[in-house]
Amino acid sequence: MVFVAMDNGYDAEFTFNEAFSLIINCKDQKEIDCFREKLSAVPEAESCGWCKDRFGVSWRFFPSDCA
């Protein structure tokens, strides 16, 4: 799987918000905890399988038995 992101060439203040998020399907709670630990940079944004990284990107973790 390949993800590509790019910035624009203009002097604009665009930021990520919850309308854009990435999903990770995880095999179990241990894997969810591992990804959350590595990605989360905004503790107050952590809730019910969600976290936000240092760039402001929201991540959603799904256990494989719920996907």
N, C-alpha and C positions, 0 to 999 in steps of 0.2 A: 504494500500500500504506500502511496506517495502523497504527501501533503505539500502544497506550495502556497506561500503567502508573500505578498509584496507590499511595499509602501508606495505612496504616490510621490511625485516629484514636486509637489506644491507645499508651501508653508501653511499647513492646515493642522488644526488640533483635533484629529479624529482618534477616538479610543475604542477599544473593544467594550462590548456590554453583553448582557446575558442573552441577547438575540442571536449571538454567535457562540456556539459551544462545541466542544469535541467530546465524543463518547468513547469510553474504553470498556469493552466487555471483559470481565474478569472471571476467573474460574472459581474463586472463593473469597471469603472475607480477608484472608491473609494477603492475597494479591491486591485487593482494594486498598487495604491499609498501606501497603508498600508504595503504590502509585500516589496515594494521597500525601504520604510523608515526603515523597520526592518532588511533587508538583506544587503543593499548597504554599502560598506565600501571604495569604490574606485570611488569617484564622476566623475572622468574623463572617467570612463568606462561606465557610464550611457548614453544610447542612444536608442531611439525607442523601448522601452520595455525591454531593457537589463540592467543588473547590475552585479557587481562582489562583492562577499562577502569577509569577512576578511581572508578566507583561499585561495582566488584566484579562487573560483568556480564561473562560469558564470551562471546567471539565466535569463530566458526568460519568460515574462509575456504575456499571450494571453487572450484577452477578449473572453468570451464564445460565443459571436455572430460571432466571426471570426474563431473559432476552427473547 
